[in-house]
Amino acid sequence: MSGAEARGGREETGLQKTAAAGRASHDDELQPAGTPTSPALPLDGWRVLIPRAPGRGAGLARLVEQAGGSAVVAPLVSRADIGDDDRAVLDGAVASLRDGDVAWVAVTSVNAVDELVASAARVDAGPGPEALARLARGARWAAVGPATARALAAVGITVDLVATENSAVGLLAEWPEVERETSPAPRVLLPLGDLARPTLETGLRERGFEPVRVTTYRTVSHAAPPEVVSAWRDGHFDAVVLTSGSVAREVAGQLGPREDVSVVAIGEPTRRAASETGQEVAAVAQTADDDGLLAALFEAWATRTAGSSRHSPHDLGDASASTHPQTT
């Protein structure tokens, strides 16, 4: 879950498919002999499964299309609102920022930033995206990676620490020591998703801090559309993009590992989750964004096509016309 990652409302969305590359390949076949053709694109003919909500997967789908491939966007997990009890705990933790009771806030996802801003508005920090910054002037902020740091900066937060490796392990590796022994220990607010592992919590406690874990959002599963399941089982995908550990687990559970599908992971934590479910990862993105994922797809494509032939694109029948209610 990265995500691996929408405010919990439901809306009707279609299964998004970009198949321009397949059409271009067909057009090339219709050209008379000797007609000049454009050079092959980096992902020429590849079909990529992007198991993300349309709002999060559309950007990568466009990049895949521009690189000569086609993409199917079909979310297997999504973010959902927490219950009233968890919301009360979250609001209490955010209110403690105003009181100066928190030394650090460690943020591990863009989703958590959204929920912190909403909570700040609920505890009377005033309207607007910078409500959180007004509330938390005394705390230092850590981000698990550049995307989370950008989301914090967008709401007026100055980020003091950005992990080089986009993971809880990477954040712990760069976490500063306790400046002096104090009692009580310095508190670190950890706004996490419900499925987040206790890696950061445990590591901070071992370093002499008092972690305060609060749940900011829930991760819920969605069944893969039948046409995606059929296409996967029939070998019509060349690659799949995993953007969180929860996505990796859903792909393994709903679709199952395939040796003929190149697996791309958004970072090391997702790669580890994929490996635990029997999926061999072909490439890991060096940056946790669409450009990084595209570069990893290029790497996987190069590895796959070196000395071997690729299968051609296949249609997904009526996939582009079907609709499925999803939480984006």
Beta strands, then each sheet from edge to edge (+ up, - down):
strand 1: 10-14
strand 2: 16-18
strand 3: 47-50
strand 4: 70-73
strand 5: 77-80
strand 6: 104-107
strand 7: 140-143
strand 8: 161-162
strand 9: 187-193
strand 10: 210-221
strand 11: 239-242
strand 12: 262-265
strand 13: 281-284
strand 14: 323-327
sheet 1: 1+ 14-
sheet 2: 2+ 4- 3- 11- 12- 13-
sheet 3: 5+ 10- 9- 6- 7- 8-
end
